[in-house]
Structure formats: structure tokens, C-alpha cells
Amino acid sequence: MKDEFTLTPQILLSGYAQGIFPMSESRDDPDVFWVDPRERGIFPLDQFHISRSLARTIRRGAYEIRINSAFEAVLRGCADREETWINPTIHALYMALHRMGRAHSLEVWMDGKLAGGVYGVTLGRAFFGESMFSYRRDASKIALAYLVDHLVQTGFTLFDTQFITPHLASLGAIEIPRADYQQLLGEALREGAFFDVEGVDHSAAGVLQRNAQTS
């Protein structure tokens, strides 16, 4: 259904709380519509899969993990592709959510430059993953591995990926029916969690030690 009124950050948050999320057909389409998939993609936080090759990459440590240090650059990186649903309206709304402390980025930096990252929205103990990008090989995989570990350490219980791709499925993402998702969402919204907190362990050894799905 096409949006027939002015979207605000508050309306977006209300939509997420109901289990729907906004999209646009393309960067040039001014319209925004709500999506409510019959099958919802999630990352079970105890089932993220780190392959041996990814574990070696993480162990080498030729990168730095940062939180919210370049949110708009991550947003632009996610939109920097031939086809994107991030139009100017959506860009502005997520920037507003970021200023409200509701949208966050986890970034991978290599050689002092942004190499990849992921961003999403938080409500209660739910993280709604919106998009990710990679300028360097494996940067988005590294970002996801650290993001899952970050969510576990900070008390989140639901990582919503919206849809499933073969890439996400290879890392442990699954699809669940809408009713099951609504139940998980309701449970996650009963309590709060803080994404951007001090003292989170972002060491390579810590990520690999806490992840039980390395193989």
C-alpha cells in the first residue's frame, strides 16, 4: 500500500513495532510503501555461522570495528548500487532516527577507510537490520559477525533481517512464519536494551570464542 501521508520517524517506529517496515521501488521513486512479508527473515542470535575462512579473516585482525562513527556514510554505502530501495525520503528518515538514537551502524574500517558496514533500527530488545555493504572483500561478513556478537553482549533477543538471501542463509539466517515473528517481536518489545554502550568486547578472539557455530 502506497504511503498517502507524510512519514515521520515516529510513524516509522510505530510501523516497526507492528511488524512492518518501509521500502521504495527505487532511489528515483518518491513513494514509500509498507511491507509485511508472509515469511520473515531472522538471524537466531545463537546460530550465526562463521566459516573457517571467515574465522581466519577475523583472526588476522587487519580491520577496526566502530559503532556509529559514520552512520551516514554507511547509509550511502548501502544505497551505492545499481538498484536500491533507499530513496531521499528514506535516507532523511533514517538520519532522523539516528539523531534520535534509534538507528545505528556497525562499521568495518581498513587502512583508515570505511570498508563495509551494516545499519538498522532498534526498539526494545529487537534490532531491525536494514542493509549492509562492502567496499572490501569480506567486510560485510565481518560486520555481521561482530553485529551478532554485539547484539548478544548488549541484551538484544531478536535480529530481524526482513528477507532471506542465499548469502544470509549461508551465515545462519532462517525464515519463520509471520505469526512466529510477531510472537518474537512482542517478547522483544517488553523490555529494553541499549545498542551504543561502552565496554562491549570487539576483540577477534572474543567474537570467535563466543560463537558456537564456527566450523
C-alpha positions as CSV (number, residue, x, y, z in Angstrom):
1,M,0.0,0.0,0.0
2,K,1.4,3.4,-1.0
3,D,2.1,6.0,1.7
4,E,-0.7,8.6,1.5
5,F,0.6,10.9,4.3
6,T,3.8,12.4,5.4
7,L,6.0,9.8,7.0
8,T,7.7,10.8,10.2
9,P,10.3,9.0,12.4
10,Q,7.6,8.3,14.9
11,I,5.4,6.7,12.3
12,L,8.3,4.5,11.2
13,L,8.9,3.3,14.8
14,S,5.2,2.6,15.2
15,G,5.4,0.5,12.0
16,Y,8.3,-1.5,13.2
17,A,6.5,-2.2,16.5
18,Q,3.7,-3.6,14.5
19,G,6.0,-5.8,12.4
20,I,6.0,-3.8,9.1
21,F,8.8,-1.8,7.5
22,P,9.1,0.8,4.8
23,M,10.6,0.4,1.3
24,S,10.6,2.2,-2.1
25,E,10.7,0.7,-5.5
26,S,13.9,2.6,-6.4
27,R,16.0,5.7,-5.5
28,D,14.1,7.7,-8.1
29,D,10.6,6.7,-6.9
30,P,9.3,9.2,-4.4
31,D,6.7,6.8,-3.0
32,V,7.2,4.7,0.1
33,F,5.2,1.7,1.0
34,W,4.9,-0.7,3.9
35,V,6.0,-4.4,3.7
36,D,4.7,-7.3,5.8
37,P,6.3,-10.5,4.5
38,R,4.4,-13.7,5.0
39,E,7.8,-15.4,5.7
40,R,10.2,-13.2,7.8
41,G,13.9,-13.5,7.8
42,I,15.7,-13.5,11.1
43,F,19.2,-14.4,12.5
44,P,18.9,-16.6,15.5
45,L,21.5,-15.0,17.7
46,D,22.9,-18.3,18.9
47,Q,23.2,-19.8,15.3
48,F,25.4,-17.4,13.4
49,H,27.7,-19.4,11.2
50,I,31.4,-18.4,10.9
51,S,33.1,-20.4,8.3
52,R,36.7,-21.4,8.7
53,S,37.8,-18.9,6.0
54,L,35.8,-16.1,7.7
55,A,37.3,-17.1,11.1
56,R,40.8,-16.8,9.6
57,T,40.0,-13.4,8.2
58,I,38.6,-12.3,11.6
59,R,41.6,-13.7,13.4
60,R,44.1,-11.8,11.1
61,G,42.5,-8.6,12.5
62,A,43.5,-6.2,9.7
63,Y,40.5,-4.0,10.5
64,E,38.9,-1.9,13.2
65,I,35.3,-2.1,14.4
66,R,33.5,1.1,15.2
67,I,29.9,1.9,16.3
68,N,28.0,4.9,14.9
69,S,31.2,6.8,13.8
70,A,30.0,7.2,10.2
71,F,26.3,6.4,10.1
72,E,25.5,8.5,7.0
73,A,28.5,7.1,5.1
74,V,27.1,3.6,5.8
75,L,23.7,4.6,4.7
76,R,25.2,6.0,1.4
77,G,27.3,2.9,1.0
78,C,24.2,0.7,1.2
79,A,22.5,2.9,-1.4
80,D,25.6,2.9,-3.7
81,R,24.4,0.1,-6.0
82,E,22.6,-0.1,-9.3
83,E,19.2,-0.9,-7.7
84,T,18.3,0.4,-4.2
85,W,15.1,1.0,-2.2
86,I,16.8,3.9,-0.3
87,N,15.3,7.0,-1.9
88,P,15.8,10.5,-0.5
89,T,12.8,10.2,1.8
90,I,14.0,7.0,3.4
91,H,17.5,8.5,3.7
92,A,16.2,11.5,5.5
93,L,14.0,9.4,7.8
94,Y,16.9,7.1,8.9
95,M,19.1,10.1,9.5
96,A,16.4,11.4,11.8
97,L,16.1,8.1,13.6
98,H,19.9,8.1,14.0
99,R,19.8,11.5,15.6
100,M,17.0,10.1,17.9
101,G,19.3,7.2,19.0
102,R,17.1,4.7,17.2
103,A,19.2,3.9,14.1
104,H,22.7,2.6,14.4
105,S,25.6,1.5,12.3
106,L,28.4,-1.0,12.9
107,E,31.4,-0.3,10.6
108,V,34.5,-2.1,9.5
109,W,37.5,0.1,8.8
110,M,40.6,-1.0,7.0
111,D,43.7,1.1,6.5
112,G,41.9,4.1,7.9
113,K,39.0,3.9,5.4
114,L,35.4,2.7,5.7
115,A,35.5,-0.8,4.2
116,G,31.9,-2.0,4.9
117,G,29.1,-2.0,7.4
118,V,25.6,-2.6,8.4
119,Y,22.8,-0.4,9.8
120,G,19.5,-0.9,11.4
121,V,16.8,0.3,13.8
122,T,16.4,-0.6,17.5
123,L,13.2,-0.9,19.5
124,G,13.1,-2.7,22.9
125,R,15.4,-5.7,22.5
126,A,14.8,-6.0,18.7
127,F,17.3,-5.0,16.1
128,F,15.8,-4.5,12.6
129,G,18.6,-4.9,10.1
130,E,18.1,-2.7,7.1
131,S,21.0,-3.0,4.8
132,M,24.7,-3.7,4.5
133,F,27.5,-3.0,2.1
134,S,31.1,-3.9,1.4
135,Y,33.9,-2.0,-0.4
136,R,36.5,-4.6,0.6
137,R,36.3,-8.4,0.4
138,D,34.5,-10.0,3.4
139,A,33.9,-6.6,5.1
140,S,30.1,-7.2,5.2
141,K,30.6,-10.7,6.6
142,I,32.9,-9.3,9.3
143,A,30.4,-6.6,10.1
144,L,27.6,-9.2,10.5
145,A,29.7,-11.5,12.7
146,Y,30.5,-8.6,15.0
147,L,27.0,-7.2,14.9
148,V,25.5,-10.6,16.1
149,D,28.1,-10.7,18.9
150,H,27.4,-7.1,19.8
151,L,23.6,-7.8,20.0
152,V,24.2,-10.7,22.3
153,Q,26.5,-8.8,24.6
154,T,24.1,-5.8,24.8
155,G,21.0,-7.9,25.6
156,F,19.1,-8.0,22.3
157,T,16.9,-11.0,21.6
158,L,15.7,-10.5,18.0
159,F,17.7,-9.8,14.9
160,D,15.2,-9.1,12.0
161,T,16.7,-9.4,8.5
162,Q,13.3,-8.8,6.8
163,F,14.1,-11.1,3.8
164,I,16.4,-14.0,3.2
165,T,19.2,-14.2,0.6
166,P,21.5,-17.1,-0.1
167,H,24.3,-15.1,1.4
168,L,22.4,-14.5,4.6
169,A,21.2,-18.1,4.7
170,S,24.9,-19.3,4.5
171,L,25.6,-17.3,7.6
172,G,22.7,-18.9,9.6
173,A,19.7,-16.7,8.8
174,I,16.3,-18.5,8.6
175,E,12.7,-17.8,7.6
176,I,9.9,-18.1,10.0
177,P,6.1,-17.6,9.5
178,R,4.6,-14.2,10.2
179,A,2.8,-15.4,13.3
180,D,6.0,-16.7,14.8
181,Y,7.8,-13.5,14.1
182,Q,5.0,-11.5,15.7
183,Q,5.4,-13.6,18.9
184,L,9.2,-13.0,19.0
185,L,8.7,-9.3,18.3
186,G,6.1,-9.0,21.1
187,E,8.5,-10.6,23.5
188,A,11.4,-8.4,22.4
189,L,9.4,-5.2,22.9
190,R,8.5,-6.0,26.5
191,E,12.0,-4.9,27.7
192,G,14.7,-2.5,26.6
193,A,18.3,-2.8,25.5
194,F,20.9,-0.2,24.6
195,F,22.9,-0.6,21.4
196,D,25.5,2.1,21.8
197,V,27.1,1.3,25.2
198,E,30.7,1.3,26.4
199,G,32.6,-1.8,27.4
200,V,31.5,-4.1,24.6
201,D,34.2,-6.6,23.7
202,H,35.0,-6.2,20.0
203,S,38.1,-8.3,20.0
204,A,38.6,-11.0,17.3
205,A,39.3,-13.6,20.0
206,G,36.1,-12.7,21.9
207,V,33.9,-12.9,18.8
208,L,35.3,-16.3,17.8
209,Q,35.2,-17.7,21.4
210,R,31.6,-16.7,22.0
211,N,30.4,-18.0,18.6
212,A,29.5,-21.7,18.8
213,Q,28.8,-22.1,15.1
214,T,32.4,-21.8,13.8
215,S,33.2,-24.7,11.5
